């Protein structure tokens, strides 16, 4: 069971999201909050897997709330629910540790899929969000002339799946390879591309045109 808490400053939104999630057998809405401060207080007393957070809240907005969650409760996954399809918001939230970013005008199916994917350890960016990040780029920033950044065909396949939010077991199943092989490719990608973690791999993939 995936335990979810929802934070939004509009009660009607909270009620609607809770009603949607209660229809899913594997998702349990265990709390709601009208701002980031209320959310953080509930995290102290409840076992939460995923926090669904509105980016625009009073007292403590979604960005500040995400920073505090990742500092105090790093095991809690954060899914941002936003009206803003804005490149800077998206980049900033990915950098501070959000596992997903979707738009409020999307349907129930995307919300549920995002919750399930990030609860399983993956990342989730909606198609519209990925398009915004890609449109921001004037041209791909590929720096593959250096031998250290030459990627093999298999590494590129793994990179594309990581960028789609696939977990290690999902990548292994898709490519018919062992879990340990996936992790080896992941480490090689991090080393070759000079990034710190999987979130930065996703950012690299988006900026360099691998999310097609």
N, C-alpha and C positions, 0 to 999 in steps of 0.2 A: 504493500500500500504506500502511495506517495502522499506524504503530509504536506499540505500547501497552506500558506498564509497569504492574504491579499491586502495590499495597502493602496487606498485611493481616497481622495478627500470628498468624493461624492457618494453618499450612501446608496443611491439608486444604482450606481455602477457596482458597488460592493455586493448588493443584493443580487444583481443580474449575474455577475461572475460566479458567485457562490451557487446559485441555482444551476448554472451550466455545469459546473464541476461536480455537483452532487449526482449528476446522471451517469458519471463514469465510475465503473466498478473498481478501478485501480487507483483512483484519486480521491483523497479525503480533504475537504476544506476544514481546517481545524482552528482558523482564527481570521479576524479581519481588523484593520486599523485605518484610521482616518488621516494619519500622518506618520512620518518616520519615527518620531519619538514613541508613539504608541506601539509601533511595530517592534522596535528594539526591546521595549519592556516585555512584550509577549515572547520574544525569542529567549528570554531568560528563564521562562517557566514552561515552555512547550518544546516538544521535539519536532523540528521543522526540517523538511527536505528541500523545499523550493519556496522562495519568497517572490510573489508576483507584485511588482512595485510600479505605481504610476510615477512618471518622471517629474510631474509638476504638482507638488503638494506643499501646503503651508508648514511653517515651523522647521521642517527639515525636508528638503526636496529629494528626489530620487537619486541624484548623484551623491549627495552627502550621506544619505541612508545606505547606499551601496558601499561606500567607503567604510562606514562604521560596521556594517555586517561582515565585510571581509576581514576587518581587523579583529572583531570580537568573536565572530562565529564563522570562521573560514570554511567550515564544512557545509554551510547553507548555500545552496545555489540561488543565484539571483536572475530573475527574468524581468526585464524592463518592458512595461506596457506604455506606449507613448503615442501622442498625437503628432509628434515632430519627426518627420523623416529627414533629419538634419545630420549632415556628415560629421560635424564637430561633436554633437551629442553622442552619436554612435561610437565614434573613435574613443572618446573620453571614457565612456562606460565600459567598453571592452578592455581598455588599458587598466582600469581600476578593479577589474575582476568580475564584471557581469558575465554570465554564461549565455545570455540570450537577449535579443531586442526585437520586439514585434510591434506593429502599429495597431492602434485601437480600432481602426476601420476594417480590420480583418475578421474573419469568421471564427466560430468556435473551434473548428477543426484545426486551424493553425495554432491556436492557444493550447489546445490539448496535446497536439504533437510536440510543441515546444517544451511543455512541462515534462512530458515523458522522456524526451531526448536529453534534456539537461539533467534530469534526475538520474539517468543512466550513466552520467559522466561525460556527455557530449556537449556540444555548443549548438546554438540555434540562432540564425539570422534569417528573417523573412526575406522572400525573394525581392520585395520592394526595397528593403534595407540594403541588400547586396547591390542592387542596381544603383542606388544612391551613392554608395561608396565607389563603385566602378565609374559612374558618370563624373565623379569629382576629379578623376585622374585625366590629365591631358594626354598622357601617353604612358605605356607600361614602363615601369622602372626596372627592367630586367638587367641585371649585372652578371650575366652568365658567361662572360668572356674569360674570367679567371677560372682556372682549373678547379679551384676549391669550391666553386659554386655551380659546377656542372652537375646537373641532376640526371640520374638514370631514368629510363622509362618507368620502371617500377616505383621509384621514389616520387615521380610526378603523379602516378596513379594514387599513391598513398596520400600525397599532399592534397590532391583534389578532394578525396574523401574526408580528410581531416577538416578541410574548409567547409564541407557540407555538414559538419557536426557529428560525423560517425565516430562511435567508440571503437576501441581496439578490437573487441569481439566482432563488431559489425564489419570492420575493415577486413579482418581475417576471413570472415565468411564470404564477403563479396569477392575477394581476390583469391580465395582458396589457398591461403597460406596460414602458417602457425601464428598464434598470438605473439610469441617471442620474436618472430620475424618482423611483424608489424612494429613492435617496440624498437627493434634494431633500426628499421627504416626511419622511425620517428626521431631517434637520437641522431642518426646521420644527417637528417634534414636540419635539425636544430644546429648541429655543428657546422654544416656546409653553409647555411644561410646566416649564421651569426646571430640567431635569435635566442630568446631565453626560455620559451615555453610554447605550448600548443596554441595559445591565444595569439601569440606573435606570428606563428606559422599561418594562422588563418588570415591575419592582416596582410602578411606577405603575399599569400595566394590571391587575395582580392586585389591588391595593388599591382600585381604582375600578371593579371589576366588569366588565372587558373580556375576561376569560378564560372565556367561555362556549362 
